[in-house]
Amino acid sequence: MESPPNPPDANKTIGREEGAPECPSLLVSKSSTTPLGRLFKGFEPSPCRVISSIAYPDLKVAQERERHIIKMRRYRDSDDPILIRAAEEWAECNPGLL
């Protein structure tokens, strides 16, 4: 009777031959909350994923700031004196953005 095949090495990607170039699409998430994450615990994510996770918070802050600038421009262009005053006060604290 044959012995069962060995489980995949936790430090390799699925379907990757020894010495073959790394394919980022085959990488498994490092998260230990998913079944695959528990199976491949300790697996390192691709460099692209690491760079994305570092840049993502900065991108989100920039997008939120841009949305806020657009909202303040709408306030400034509205007919409501309260909104216009709010936009003017914001513009005093953030010169050059409106």
Contacts in CASP RR format, 6 or more apart in sequence:
PFRMAT RR
TARGET T0000
AUTHOR 0000-0000-0000
METHOD contacts of the structure
MODEL  1
MESPPNPPDANKTIGREEGAPECPSLLVSKSSTTPLGRLFKGFEPSPCRV
ISSIAYPDLKVAQERERHIIKMRRYRDSDDPILIRAAEEWAECNPGLL
8 14 0 8 1.000
8 39 0 8 1.000
8 40 0 8 1.000
10 39 0 8 1.000
10 40 0 8 1.000
10 41 0 8 1.000
10 42 0 8 1.000
10 43 0 8 1.000
11 42 0 8 1.000
11 43 0 8 1.000
11 44 0 8 1.000
13 22 0 8 1.000
13 23 0 8 1.000
13 26 0 8 1.000
13 27 0 8 1.000
13 28 0 8 1.000
14 26 0 8 1.000
14 28 0 8 1.000
15 26 0 8 1.000
16 22 0 8 1.000
16 23 0 8 1.000
16 26 0 8 1.000
22 46 0 8 1.000
24 46 0 8 1.000
24 48 0 8 1.000
24 49 0 8 1.000
27 43 0 8 1.000
27 45 0 8 1.000
27 46 0 8 1.000
27 49 0 8 1.000
28 36 0 8 1.000
28 37 0 8 1.000
28 39 0 8 1.000
28 40 0 8 1.000
28 43 0 8 1.000
29 36 0 8 1.000
29 37 0 8 1.000
29 45 0 8 1.000
30 37 0 8 1.000
30 40 0 8 1.000
30 42 0 8 1.000
30 43 0 8 1.000
30 44 0 8 1.000
30 45 0 8 1.000
31 37 0 8 1.000
32 38 0 8 1.000
32 41 0 8 1.000
37 43 0 8 1.000
45 53 0 8 1.000
69 97 0 8 1.000
69 98 0 8 1.000
72 86 0 8 1.000
72 87 0 8 1.000
72 90 0 8 1.000
72 91 0 8 1.000
72 97 0 8 1.000
72 98 0 8 1.000
73 87 0 8 1.000
73 98 0 8 1.000
75 83 0 8 1.000
75 84 0 8 1.000
75 86 0 8 1.000
75 87 0 8 1.000
75 90 0 8 1.000
76 83 0 8 1.000
76 84 0 8 1.000
76 87 0 8 1.000
76 88 0 8 1.000
76 91 0 8 1.000
76 98 0 8 1.000
78 84 0 8 1.000
87 98 0 8 1.000
90 98 0 8 1.000
91 97 0 8 1.000
91 98 0 8 1.000
END
